[in-house]
Amino acid sequence: MRKPDWLKLRTAPAGERQETGEVFYPLTAQQALEARREALALAGDSEELALCANACLVARGVRKGRRAFPSGRAVLERLSPEETEDLARRWAAWNRAENPGLGLGRGAFQDLKARLARQPRQRLQWRVLRAFGALPTEGRARAMTEGDYLWCAANLLLDGEEALDRLCPSCREAAEKDRCPVCGREKAGTVREENPAFDWARFQALKKEAET
């Protein structure tokens, strides 16, 4: 299994092909509820519930071969109990690595934050989504390309520059100072965001296009 990528922005429920050939998919909350309900309906008693639950999970989270499993019952019909348990176990391990939940330990969470701080594209995407009040799971966000994000970021920058242009020289100088957001005292220098890993050449080109 590859190294977990916690920082990948999932704009669509993408699958990942495993070395053994299967494709694993993350489950939505609705799919998890559906799997639980189907498992309860399939199981004749408590001893059968674990196998049925695994089968219903596999049906929604795993594609084996060209076609996906249409239901948990189809998994039970096509796979042995051992195969079903193995797929469910491997999917669960993959899902824990790909989608860490709110129970993530403090140390791992701090590591995630540090790694995210070094991802300029992720931070740009976040700023654009925040400005437009959008979540990455929304349809409008799923349809966006990197060029769309860059175009939005360029226009947001232009909006800020146009607001500064409307100020008199004295007020503009004061507005460009880097100040504490709590007390308002000046810190140092002017407000500026720089990141050596950011594609500024492409960014400036988009800015010029937006100005024309």
C-alpha positions as CSV (number, residue, x, y, z in Angstrom):
1,M,0.0,0.0,0.0
2,R,1.3,3.4,-0.9
3,K,2.1,6.1,1.6
4,P,-1.1,7.8,2.8
5,D,-1.9,11.1,1.1
6,W,-3.9,13.0,3.7
7,L,-3.5,16.3,1.8
8,K,-5.2,15.3,-1.4
9,L,-8.2,17.4,-2.1
10,R,-11.0,15.0,-3.0
11,T,-13.2,16.9,-5.5
12,A,-14.9,13.6,-6.5
13,P,-15.1,10.1,-4.9
14,A,-12.2,8.7,-6.9
15,G,-11.2,5.1,-6.8
16,E,-7.7,3.7,-6.4
17,R,-6.5,0.5,-8.1
18,Q,-4.7,-1.9,-5.8
19,E,-1.7,-4.0,-6.6
20,T,-3.9,-7.1,-6.6
21,G,-6.2,-5.5,-9.2
22,E,-9.2,-4.4,-7.2
23,V,-10.3,-0.8,-7.1
24,F,-11.2,0.7,-3.7
25,Y,-13.6,3.6,-3.3
26,P,-14.4,5.8,-0.2
27,L,-17.9,5.4,1.1
28,T,-20.3,8.4,1.7
29,A,-22.3,8.5,4.9
30,Q,-25.4,7.4,2.9
31,Q,-23.6,4.4,1.5
32,A,-22.4,3.4,4.9
33,L,-26.0,3.5,6.2
34,E,-27.3,1.5,3.2
35,A,-24.6,-1.1,3.8
36,R,-25.7,-1.5,7.5
37,R,-29.4,-1.7,6.6
38,E,-28.8,-4.3,3.9
39,A,-26.6,-6.4,6.2
40,L,-29.3,-6.4,8.9
41,A,-31.8,-7.6,6.3
42,L,-29.6,-10.3,4.9
43,A,-28.4,-11.8,8.2
44,G,-30.6,-14.6,9.6
45,D,-29.1,-14.3,13.1
46,S,-26.3,-12.5,14.9
47,E,-23.7,-15.2,13.8
48,E,-24.3,-14.3,10.2
49,L,-24.2,-10.5,10.7
50,A,-20.4,-10.1,10.5
51,L,-20.2,-11.9,7.1
52,C,-23.2,-10.0,5.7
53,A,-21.8,-6.7,6.9
54,N,-18.4,-7.4,5.2
55,A,-20.3,-8.4,2.0
56,C,-22.3,-5.2,2.0
57,L,-19.2,-3.1,2.6
58,V,-17.4,-4.8,-0.3
59,A,-20.3,-4.3,-2.6
60,R,-20.0,-0.5,-2.1
61,G,-16.3,0.0,-1.6
62,V,-14.7,-2.5,-3.9
63,R,-14.8,-3.2,-7.6
64,K,-13.3,-6.6,-8.5
65,G,-13.1,-7.1,-12.2
66,R,-14.9,-5.0,-14.8
67,R,-18.2,-4.7,-13.0
68,A,-19.0,-3.5,-9.5
69,F,-21.0,-5.7,-7.2
70,P,-24.6,-4.6,-7.4
71,S,-25.3,-5.6,-3.8
72,G,-24.1,-7.5,-0.7
73,R,-26.1,-10.5,-1.7
74,A,-24.2,-10.6,-5.0
75,V,-20.9,-10.6,-3.1
76,L,-22.1,-13.6,-1.0
77,E,-23.1,-15.4,-4.2
78,R,-19.8,-14.8,-6.0
79,L,-17.1,-14.8,-3.3
80,S,-16.2,-17.3,-0.6
81,P,-16.4,-16.1,3.1
82,E,-12.5,-16.0,3.2
83,E,-12.4,-13.8,0.1
84,T,-15.1,-11.5,1.4
85,E,-13.3,-11.1,4.8
86,D,-10.0,-10.4,3.1
87,L,-11.4,-7.7,0.8
88,A,-13.3,-6.1,3.7
89,R,-10.2,-6.1,5.9
90,R,-7.9,-4.6,3.2
91,W,-10.5,-2.0,2.2
92,A,-10.9,-0.9,5.9
93,A,-7.1,-0.5,6.2
94,W,-7.0,1.5,3.0
95,N,-9.9,3.7,4.1
96,R,-8.3,4.5,7.5
97,A,-5.1,5.6,5.7
98,E,-6.9,7.6,3.0
99,N,-9.6,9.2,5.2
100,P,-8.4,9.8,8.7
101,G,-11.4,10.9,10.9
102,L,-11.8,13.3,13.7
103,G,-10.3,10.8,16.1
104,L,-6.8,11.4,14.6
105,G,-4.2,11.7,17.4
106,R,-2.7,15.0,18.3
107,G,0.7,14.1,17.0
108,A,-0.6,12.9,13.6
109,F,-2.8,16.0,13.4
110,Q,0.1,18.3,13.9
111,D,2.0,16.4,11.2
112,L,-0.9,16.9,8.9
113,K,-1.0,20.6,9.5
114,A,2.8,21.0,8.9
115,R,2.6,19.1,5.7
116,L,-0.4,21.1,4.5
117,A,1.4,24.3,5.2
118,R,4.0,23.2,2.6
119,Q,1.3,22.6,-0.1
120,P,0.8,25.9,-1.9
121,R,-1.8,24.5,-4.3
122,Q,-3.9,23.1,-1.5
123,R,-3.7,26.4,0.3
124,L,-4.8,28.3,-2.9
125,Q,-7.7,25.9,-3.4
126,W,-8.8,26.4,0.2
127,R,-8.7,30.2,-0.1
128,V,-10.8,30.1,-3.3
129,L,-13.4,27.7,-1.8
130,R,-13.6,29.8,1.4
131,A,-14.1,33.0,-0.6
132,F,-17.0,31.5,-2.5
133,G,-18.5,29.6,0.5
134,A,-18.0,26.3,-1.2
135,L,-17.1,22.8,0.0
136,P,-14.9,20.5,-2.1
137,T,-17.7,17.9,-2.2
138,E,-20.1,20.3,-4.0
139,G,-20.8,19.8,-7.7
140,R,-19.5,23.3,-8.6
141,A,-16.2,22.5,-6.8
142,R,-15.9,19.0,-8.4
143,A,-16.1,20.6,-11.8
144,M,-13.2,23.0,-11.2
145,T,-9.8,22.6,-12.8
146,E,-6.5,23.9,-11.6
147,G,-6.8,26.6,-14.2
148,D,-10.2,27.6,-12.7
149,Y,-8.7,27.9,-9.2
150,L,-5.8,30.0,-10.5
151,W,-8.3,32.2,-12.5
152,C,-10.4,32.8,-9.3
153,A,-7.3,33.5,-7.2
154,A,-6.0,36.0,-9.8
155,N,-9.4,37.8,-9.8
156,L,-9.5,37.9,-6.0
157,L,-6.1,39.5,-6.0
158,L,-7.2,42.0,-8.6
159,D,-10.2,42.9,-6.5
160,G,-7.9,43.7,-3.6
161,E,-5.6,45.8,-5.8
162,E,-8.6,47.7,-7.2
163,A,-9.8,48.4,-3.7
164,L,-6.3,49.8,-2.8
165,D,-6.3,51.9,-6.0
166,R,-9.4,53.7,-4.8
167,L,-7.6,55.0,-1.7
168,C,-5.5,58.2,-1.4
169,P,-1.7,57.7,-1.1
170,S,-1.8,58.2,2.6
171,C,-4.6,55.7,3.3
172,R,-3.1,53.2,0.8
173,E,0.2,53.3,2.6
174,A,-1.6,52.6,5.9
175,A,-3.7,49.8,4.4
176,E,-0.6,48.0,3.1
177,K,1.0,47.9,6.5
178,D,1.1,44.4,8.1
179,R,-0.9,44.9,11.3
180,C,-2.0,42.7,14.1
181,P,-5.6,41.7,13.5
182,V,-6.4,42.1,17.3
183,C,-4.8,45.4,18.4
184,G,-4.1,46.9,15.0
185,R,-0.5,47.7,15.8
186,E,2.0,47.6,12.9
187,K,4.1,44.5,12.8
188,A,6.7,44.8,10.0
189,G,6.8,45.5,6.3
190,T,3.8,45.4,4.0
191,V,1.1,42.8,3.5
192,R,2.5,40.3,1.1
193,E,2.1,36.5,0.5
194,E,5.0,34.8,-1.2
195,N,5.6,31.1,-1.8
196,P,8.7,29.9,-3.8
197,A,6.8,26.8,-4.9
198,F,3.9,28.8,-6.5
199,D,3.7,29.1,-10.3
200,W,3.9,32.9,-10.4
201,A,4.6,33.1,-14.1
202,R,1.4,31.4,-14.9
203,F,-0.4,33.4,-12.2
204,Q,0.8,36.7,-13.6
205,A,-0.2,35.6,-17.1
206,L,-3.8,35.0,-15.9
207,K,-3.8,38.3,-14.2
208,K,-3.0,40.1,-17.4
209,E,-5.7,38.2,-19.2
210,A,-8.2,39.2,-16.5
211,E,-7.2,42.8,-16.9
212,T,-7.8,43.0,-20.6
